[in-house]
Every structure is written in C-alpha cells, then in structure tokens.
Amino acid sequence: MKIWIRLVVGALLLLSGVVWSLQGSDVIGGSGMSGQAQWLVIGLFVAVIGAVLLVGGVRKLRAGERG
C-alpha cells in the first residue's frame, strides 16, 4: 500500500473511530448512535486500526521509503 494512502486512510479511520466512541459514550449527542455501547466498542476498534496504519505510514516515511 502506498504510504500516502496509508496515512490518509489511517487518519480518516482514527478520526471516525474517535467520533463514534464519543457518540457511543454519549459525550456527543444528537444521533441514533448516542449512548449505544456497541458504537463505543466499534469506535475504539476502528480508532486503533487507524492509529496502527497512521503510525506505520509515518515510520515508513521517516525511514525514507517512498510510495
């Protein structure tokens, strides 16, 4: 996977996961996902995947690999 794709996808997944987690924990209200524990778990899972992709992309970028 090209590095820039990994970085963009990782950032989007991380951001989406954080928003879903906040909605699931009822910090952000106003949607059908608010206060639903399943969205907290799904959001955390998606955020972790995003963070792994993002960190992996940054490490490859710093190592000098181009994609």
Order of alpha helices (4+ residues) and beta strands (2+ residues): alpha-alpha
